[in-house]
Amino acid sequence: MWEKDRTSSKQMNFQEKAALMFVFIMLMPNILLACTEDYSAAAIAASLLLPGACYLLWSMILRRPGAMILWALPMMILGAFQIVLIYLFGGSIIAVDMFTNLFTTNASEAGELLGSLWPSILFVCLLYIPLIAVGIVSLRRKTHYRPAFRRRSLYTAVGMLLGGILCSWLAAQRPDYGIRYQVFPANVIYNIKLTLDKWNRSLHYPETSRDFTFHAHKEQKSSQREIYVLVIGEASRADNWSLFGYERQTTPRLAKREGLVPFNNVLTQCNATHKSVPIILSPVSAKNFNDIYSEKSLITAFKEAGFRTLFISNQVPNRSLIDYFSEEAEERIDISPREGTLITDNRPDGDMLPFIREKIADTTLGNLLIVLHTYGSHYNYYHRYPREFALYQPDLVSSINRRNRTEVVNAYDNSVYYTDFVLDEIISTLEQSGDCTALFYISDHGEDLMDDRRHRFLHASPTPTYYQLHVACFGWFSPSYRETFPEKYKAAQENVAKPATTATAFHTITDMASLQSPYIVPTRSLVSDRYRQGPRMYLNDHDKAVAVTDAGLKKQDFEVFQQRGLLTE
């Protein structure tokens, strides 16, 4: 029997207050997204009414809400994740790339980031833990909903549902609207499905690419041993390299290097590592990204042309396409001491230098390709460099907020300063070998450092910014290489300011080595006098190629592009 309800008809009892508290707290991500996203009024109304109706109906299933509150724990976790990302990126839903990053980010890196996001984590704890406690108390209380309250709630929920459907229909008059794109948590659930589909395709990559061949061979040859080094940078934006005009001297060593050609107008085709690095390593681009599951990397092209191949990584294996590509090399070296796990000691990139020197000194290896996957300027920047490279102080970041931006930028600049040292050491080793050598450096994506009033931070957000797009990129050519292949060095110099993307990396490094293949396109090589860059594309969160100008850039981004004199066609 129901316990007698001692409250008046106008006064809500504990169970009824608990139900309304549940609906309000569960709608908090929607409320925040309504404030941060560029939604129409109808879309905002739909994003509040539709899930609000569902939460209210959910809470009315039983005669008291406690069990339903606790059963909603998975949705609370998604809500907490969404709120933390709003704090981090200043907006945007939980994207497919965000979920993929959960699978591919190592535990140490995640710990570094979470330690700096404590204000948002504290907020979600204060939001959801009391709700869980209320759910437990609700189960212990013997009171129930009053019939009149339950009846009114059901009528209200139905009205909200109908209003939400109407608003959704009005919002759909804009072609970019869809419930699965703009209504939380429907959009997140849809993105989870896409993430699982992508992950399954990655797992089957060895089978789908098994019979692929580049039919690669080498035509032009040097009388000397040839060594080519591809260095993949991490989160290194061009704006903080003095090589590209930054006022701080963050790359003084590279600036003095003879034979170095800085490419100052290169944009990434994706702001997430698990997609941007495969684009660098393979012949695919944003336009045909799905072909990546049936094609191999430039490592195989060099092997077919008779090169010995080596992949050295300062990243923990993470079961992504990058791992499959690295396994194409005859030898892979992981400098992390904890191989086969998602935990690493996050060693400085300079720890790769002894291995590089050893392989270059070993003349029995013949022509050689070395691919380096660095840690670069990945957050936490403070841990990316030895203390003797802490040129700019203070550089210790306790939390991520606008008040700490000076420390954030100092630490980031110190990481670039250390990258300058590491790259200069590699170049010195190549130069001292006396062989015909060349190096190509390109970062996978850039980074936000709370640069404007949006206060955006990091990368991999569903919509990029100028700072995430414009990446550091350069080529270095040894005296022997410049003498043997003068036309390639001259072409590189002529292409320094031409618009390019990370999709040119594959064609550039293979063309540097004079490889020939149906998959190597000279018009996409920065060392070719035939180089032509068409409209620059960006690979969005749903793996669709869009023009850079349609990638979600804001007014502030276009203003910086204009200030830098860079085209965004």
Secondary structure, 3 states (H helix, E strand, C coil): CCCCCCCCCCCCCHHHHHHHHHHHHHCHHHHHHHHHCCCCHHHHHHHHHHHHHHHHHHHCCCCCCHHHHHHCHHHHHHHHHHHHHHHHHCCCCCCHHHHHHHHHCCHHHHHHHHHHCHHHHHHHHHHHHHHHHHHHHHHHCCCCCCHHHHHHHHHHHHHHHHHHHHHHHHHCCCCCCCHHHHCCCHHHHHHHHHHHHHHHHHHCHHHHCCCCCCCCEECCCCCCCEEEEEEEECCCEHHHCHHHCCCCCCCHHHHCCCCEEECCCEECCCCCHHHHHHHHHCCCCHHHHHHHHHCCCHHHHHHHCCCEEEEEECCCCCCCHHHHHHCCCCEEEECCCCCCCCCCCCCCHHHHHHHHHHHHHCHHHCCEEEEEECCCCCCCHHHCCCHHHCCCCCCCCCCCCHHHHHHHHHHHHHHHHHHHHHHHHHHHHHHHHCCEEEEEEEECCCCEECCCCCCCEECCCCCCCHHHHEECEEEEECHHHHHHCHHHHHHHHHCCCCCEECCHHHHHHHHHCCEECCCCCHHHCCCCCCCCCCCCEEECCCCCEEEHHHCCCCHHHHHHHHHHCCCCC
